[in-house]
Amino acid sequence: MSPLEHSEPTAAPETVRRAVQRDYERFAVSGLPEPLEQYLLDEYDLDMTAEYAGFTLKNPWGKASGQLSMTARQVEEDVAAGLSFVVLKTVIAQDEHGEQSMAAWAIPEARMVAEPIVGQSGEHGWTITWKGRGWWQSFEAYLQLIRDARRIADGTGTLIVPSCKYHLPSPSEPDWRRGEYDYTTRRLLEAWQPGGNPMPLEKDFSPTLAGSDRSAVQAKILEWLRVVPKLMRESARTSGLGEVCVGLKMFNALFDDGFQVEMLNAIHNAGADRPDFFVYANRLFDPQREFDGQRGVAFGGPDLSDRNLRVLDQWRTHSAGASALPWSATGNITTGRMAVEYLCRGATSFQLHTFFQLPADQYAMKVGNRTQRALHELHFHPQTGLIVWLHHLANESGRSGRPIRLLDIATNPMR
Ligand SMILES: Cc1cc2nc3c(=O)[nH]c(=O)nc-3n(C[C@H](O)[C@H](O)[C@H](O)COP(=O)(O)O)c2cc1C
């Protein structure tokens, strides 16, 4: 069930559609106007103010954690392009002796390709296939990346967000390696200084329990979701260096949609141990598919967004109005229209990876860096861009007030 029942933004006023067509063509040559948010407010009555982890953002667009946020240079380009947040590549936690229980994730990327993919619905999209996983350079190099990124972003309105994969016990493992939580959190907080606000921190999960029996696995995953925020907060407190704003990046487990809903319920019903926010939801996993001699690869594309939106609908229908945590959307956001699908389900920001990594011929804009070219498509595409779809949505739902505020839509989502 989609809140956007039409495949074309037919309810957007003709004047808006004409202006968007004009801007799409001229900005493809001249580059985007700066600041873009002011232009969108003045020309299109759109208030792009957004939120991530309770922080107010100038717009909803962010870089999701991955290969595109591993260097100061990449961060620099994203800050220049006007992204409102950048989630750094996931670092693998370690204890004070340098031990990493999740060391299997710290492998270098061997080869990475952006490939077309067709979803089960027949819809065409893109996926990135590769072999690597988490940060494979030294922990010190990651801490330096945090410091560099913070310095580059200082005063620009771009929020920098570290990401970490901490120890997660398997069903046969009774103990949590708290040494990894304590040491890694303390060092991340040190690199974050001077702090001010709490440090936003995304916890990356991975479905790593192949071989264990199904119910044991499910019970363990739910335990992870309940325990991790508490451990992260306790580690921050004992460090004496400040607080962390804990975000759980939810993953698509190898179970049915019902279990995804259970996962969402688990984080919402954890009382004082709820995370501060969550990200929904990381890529799908195909245990059979092979790439470069490795069996089992993650993938995205239309099946990912189809599943995410379906699960979010089910969860919202069954959650009986439990007060929802703030959340940021990820998963096949390659158009403004798709961003609006997540917005209508309550997302207050959008984090993308794949769409920032397509071949150059997939973007109409021929100037600027790849992030700017992507933002041009996301906003100004005459059929799929955010501007026409926000106007379409406002008219369809009888929102006559202007400006059209993104956050109003997120906080009063349509069923
Ligand atoms: C090459 C690649 C590397 C990624 N690395 C990470 C990572 O280190 N940590 C993480 O939380 N997510 C990682 N992701 C997931 C992305 O952050 C993103 O959530 C996911 O790909 C869905 O968004 P998309 O469809 O826009 O790509 C990675 C994705 C790709 C394609």
The ligand as an ORCA input file, in Angstrom:
! r2SCAN-3c Opt
* xyz 0 1
  C      29.558     -0.721     -0.881
  C      28.710     -0.555      0.333
  C      29.305     -0.492      1.598
  C      28.534     -0.335      2.727
  N      29.138     -0.273      3.950
  C      28.384     -0.072      5.055
  C      28.986      0.056      6.324
  O      30.204     -0.015      6.490
  N      28.177      0.284      7.395
  C      26.825      0.379      7.279
  O      26.140      0.616      8.287
  N      26.217      0.274      6.079
  C      26.968      0.045      4.973
  N      26.359     -0.044      3.758
  C      24.893      0.118      3.666
  C      24.532      1.529      3.253
  O      24.936      2.457      4.241
  C      23.029      1.714      3.006
  O      22.342      1.709      4.242
  C      22.438      0.640      2.121
  O      23.267      0.399      1.011
  C      21.036      1.027      1.616
  O      21.051      2.270      0.968
  P      21.180      2.405     -0.640
  O      20.102      1.569     -1.249
  O      21.020      3.871     -0.893
  O      22.533      1.913     -1.022
  C      27.120     -0.231      2.604
  C      26.534     -0.311      1.350
  C      27.305     -0.482      0.216
  C      26.623     -0.545     -1.106
*
